């Protein structure tokens, strides 16, 4: 993770994934649906990373971190036990969850800019995004990737690890890439606000009929997303990442993520209670249709991928990029709208466990990666089936991240940031 609408625990800010004070959860204006959706997305991130070691077809563990520069960062540990179900789960996540996080991030940016002004907004973003990003890059990431180093040919030492790390030519940060890109988007919007202080209202007008016509807004979002994604896909490919020092992002999706972020700004600027996310709007009322549609679209995208990777498939690169880009954009939009509909429709009652999750989600996002790799390493040689390993790692990561975040946030200096 508007205007005069109630805010979530983001305190009318952007998705970090959370950063307001604990008391915000108890405020009368707290938006339960968006607060709980944000927590759900963070849990999905934790689950996604927890099971990557066990997906079917994961690359074999490299004997040197340098041997697979594109794989070792995502697959810190690759287990001999694998399960196709985890491949479907991670594929489903990859189709939508980062895009939806950027959308939720934009919902409260406009009200924050209008209320605080440029200078205060930028200072707040640098504090609440910049400091955690530096922590994740300097501390969490090196700890998280150390198990990958231990799985290379020995001998191993801290000095050897530092030597290998420095040889990469950049500074891997794991999932903290999202925080740095979000910060860049926030700073870009702040600059835009200084030049065109009414652009938020302009974006809001594009979403003004979304309450009664969510399909029209969906088609607009998919059209713009497709228009910016396909050219980037054709130029850079689906797997390329841009990495400059500690700043990374998936190259082909850069403008796609920006579109979702700007869409969130527009929806938030128009007003949550009277726009797309209105509790009595058609999106929430037709949650079942959106859910079914998202599952059908995802199934079709899986079939398309199976056709592409089959030995007998022949498709020109141009056609592959067009069809694949369109499939991704439609699938991403459909699943995102389905989850928005489900949470706006059903997340209406408070639960203490979900409030606690909403309070701690940002800290969980920042620190969870180091728990993932070390737990995967700890059970690497176990004969347990992949599904049991994945569930065990996820449970451990969830509890350790949640508990650690709560403990750290009991420190006043930390709670003012996270």
N, C-alpha and C positions, 0 to 999 in steps of 0.2 A: 507495500500500500507503500462543504462547498457552498460557496455563496452564503445564503442564509440557512442552509440545510444543516441538520445535526451532524456533528463530526463523529468519527470513530476515535479510537484511542490515539490515532496519529495526531490528534490535536490540531486538525486542519493543516496538516503538513503532508509530506509525501511518504511513501512506503519505504521504511528503512530496514526491515519490515515494520518496525514500530519504534516509537521513541518518546512518547509522552510520559508523564508521571503516572504512577499507579492510581492515584486518585481519579484520574480521568475516566477510568473504567466505570466508576460509580456515578458519573455525572448524568443528570437527567437527559442531556442531549446526545448521549453515547449511542451510536448507530450499531446495534447488535449485529445485524446481518453482515456489514462490511468488516467489523472487528473480528467476527468469527471466521469469515471467509479468509481474511489475511492470515489468521492463525492456521487455518486448514492448509493454505498454500505452503506455509513454512514446514508443516508436518510432511507434506508431499515432497518437498525438497529433501528433507532428512531421509524419507523412505527411498527416494530415488537414488541418492548416493549410497545408501546402505546396501542396496541389492545389485549395484553395478558389477561387483566382483563375480556375480553368479549368473549373469545373463548368457543365454545361449549364443555362441559365436563370438564371445569376447576374445580379443587378441591374446595369444599366449604371453605369459610373463616374460618381459625382456630380460636378457642377461646383463644388459647395461641400460641405465636410464637414458643414455644418449642414442640407443639403438632404435627407439620408437618415439621420436619427439612429439608426435601428435597423439599418442595413446597413453603414455605413462601418467599424464596429468589427470585424465579422466578415469583411467583404470589403475588406481594406485596399487591394488592387489587384484590378481586374477586367480580365482579358485578353480581347482580341477572339477568341482561339483558345479553344474550349471543347470538352468531350468528355463524353458521357453516362455513360461508364464511371466517371468521377470523381464524378458525381452519385450513382451507386449505392454507390460506395465510402464517400463521406462520409455517406450516409444509413445505411449499415450501421453505421459507427462511432457515429453519433449515437444509434443505438438502444440502445447498451450500454456504451460504454467508460468514460464518466464514472461510471456507476452501479457498474461493476465496480471502478473505482478506489476509490470510497468503501467498497465491501465489503472489499477488501483492506486498506484503511486501518483498519478496525475490528478486524481479526483479532488484533492485538497490543496493543490498548488496555487490555484488562482485566488482563493479566499485568503491564503497566507500572504501572498504578494500584496493584495489589496490592503490587508490589515497592517502588515509590518513595513511595507516599502522595500525597495531593492536592497539597500545596505543591510538592514536587519535580517532580511530573508537570506542573503548570501552568507552572512556571519553564522546564522543558525544552521544552514546547510553544511558549511565547512566543519562546524563543531559536531553535528550529529551524524554526518556521513563521513567526513574526512578523517576524524580521529579514529573511529572504529575500523575504517579501511586500513589505516596505517598499522593498527594493532593486528588485524587479520593478516596483512602482508608480512609484517616483521616477525610475528610470533607464531600465529596459528598455522600458516601455510608451511613453514619449515618443519614444524612438528608433525604435521599431517603427512608430508611426503617422505619422512624418514623411513617408514616401513618399506617403501619402494626401493630405497637405497639398500636396505638390509637384504632384499631379495635378489640383489645383483651378486656377481661373483666377488668373493672377499679378497683381502681382508677389509674390515669396515672400521671406520673411526670417524669421530666428529670432524677432524681435519679433512679426511677424505671426502666426507659428505659436503663440506663447504667448497672444496675444490670442484666437485662435480656440479654443485649448484651454480657456481660462478661460471662454469663452462657453457651454460645454456644460452647466455647472451641476453636474457631478460630475467624477470623475477616473477615466477608463477604465484598466483594468489588464490587459486581454487575458486569457490563460489563467490568470493569477495569481488569478482569482476562486476557483478550486478551493482554493488554499492558504488563503485567508481563510475560506472556508466550512468547510473541514476544521478550522481552528483554532477556529471558533465551535462546531462539533460536539464537539471535544475538551474545550473549556471547559464546555460544557453537561453532558457526561458526568461530568466531574470534580465539578461541583456536585451532580449526581445521586448520585454515589458517596458524597459527604459525607452525604447524607440517607438513602440506602438502600444500605449497603455490600455487600449481597448480591444486588443486581439483576443482576450479571453471571452469577452461577450460575443465576438465574431464567431469563435469556435462554438460557443454555446448555442447560437442561432442554428448552427448545422444540426444540433441534437434536439431542437425544440419540439419536433414531432415524434420523438422516440418513445414517449409514454404510450401513445396510441398506435404507433406504427414502428415497432421494434424491428420488423423485418426490413424496412427501408433503411434504417440506420445500420443494420447488419450488412446489407448489400453495399452501402456506401463504404463501410469500414473494410470489407473484403476487397472491394474494387481498388481502393487506394493502397491497401496493403499489398495486393497482387502487383500493382503497377510499380511499386518501389522494390519489391522483393525479387521478381523475375530477372530484371537486368543485373542486379547484384549477384544473383545465383549464377547467371550465365558467365559473368566476369570472374568471380572468385571461387565458385563451387560451393557445395553444401558444407564441407568439412573445414574450410579455411578459418583460421583465427588470426586477428590482428593483435600483435603484442608489442608494446613499446614500454620497456621497463616493467613496472608492476601493473600497467594498464592493459587489459585484454578485453576483447569482445569477439563474438562470432560474426565475421565480416559480412556475410550475405544478409544477416538479420538486422543489421544496424538501423536502417531506415524503417524496417518493419516494426522494430521495437519503438522507434520514435513516433510512428503513427499511432500505436496503441497508447503511448504516453500522452500525446496530444488529444487523442479521443477522450481519455480520462479527464484531461483539463476541461474539454468542452462540456462533458456531462456534469462535472462538478460546478463549472461556472454557471450553467443554466439552473442548477438546483437539484439535489438528490430527490427531494420529496415531490417534485413536479416533472421529472424527466424519466429517462430510461429506467432508473432504479426505484421508481415510486412503488411503494408496497401494493398499491391497488392498480398498477399499470399492467399492460398486456403481457409484458415480459414475465412478471411474476405469476400472473393468472394462467399463462400457458406454459408453465414450467414443464409439464409432461411432454408437450410437443417438442420443446427444445431439447429435452433429455433424450428422447427417442431419436430425434434428428442428429444429435451429436454422435450417438452410438452408431447410427447407420453410416454417417459420413466417415467416422473413424474406421469402420470395417471396410469401407470402400478404399480408403487410403492404404490399408494393410494389403488388400488384394492388389492394388496398383504396385506396391513395393515388391510383392512376391513375383509379379509379372516381370518387373524390371530386373530383379536379381536372378531370375530363372535363366538357365543356360541357353534356352532357345529364344529369349526375347531379343528383338532387334528394334531399336528406336533411335532416331537421329538425336544428337545432343540438343539441337534447338527444340525439337518436340518434347524431349525429356524434361528440359528446363521449364517449358511452358506448362505442360501437364502437371509436373511435379510441383512447381511453384504455386499453381492454382489450387492443387490438392491440399498443400500445406496451409495456404491462406484460408481456404474454406473450412478445413478441419479445425484450425486454431480458433477461428471466429465462432464456429458452432459450439465447440466445447466450452469456450469462455462464456458465451451467452447462457449456456445451460447451467453452469455453476453460479453465475450471477442470478439467474432466475431461481434456482434452488435455495440459495441462501437468503435472498430477499423474501421469498415466499415462506420459508420454514424457520429460519433463524430469528425468531421473534421473542423468545423467552430466555432469560438469563440463567446461566449455570456457573457455579463457582469454578469448576474445573476448566471451563472454556475461558472464563475471565482470567484465570491464572495463566493459561496458555497465551492469551492476548497480551498480557503484561510482559511475558518473558520471550516472546517470539523473536524479537530482534537479537537478543543475546544468544538465543539458540541458533539462529542463522549464522551468526558470526563465528561461533566456537565449535559447531558440530563436526566439522570436517576432520579434525584431529581425532575425534573419537571413532569415526568411521574406519579409518585406515588401521588403527591399532587394534580394534576389535576384529576386523577382517583378518589381520595377521595372526591374532591369538588363536583363531580356530581354523587356520588355513589347512593344517594337516589332519583335521578331524574327518572322520568318515561319514558325518551327518549328511543327509541329502541337502541339496541346494536350498530348497524351500525352507527347511528348518534353520539353516545358517542365515538366510536373509532375514527371516522373522526375528531370530535371536539378535542379530546385529542391529536391526532397526529398533527393537525394544531397548537395547542397551544405549544406543545413540540418543533415543528420545529421552530416556530417564536421566542420563548423564548430562545432556545439554540443558534440559529443563532445570534440573537441580543446580547445575553450575551457574546458569543465568540468574536464577533466583538468589543464590548466595552472593554473586557479584553485585547484583542490584541492591543488596542490603547496604552496600557501601555508598554513602551519599554522593561522592564525586562521580561514581560510575552511574548511579541512577539518574543523574542530571543529563547524561549523554545517551544511555541505552534505555 
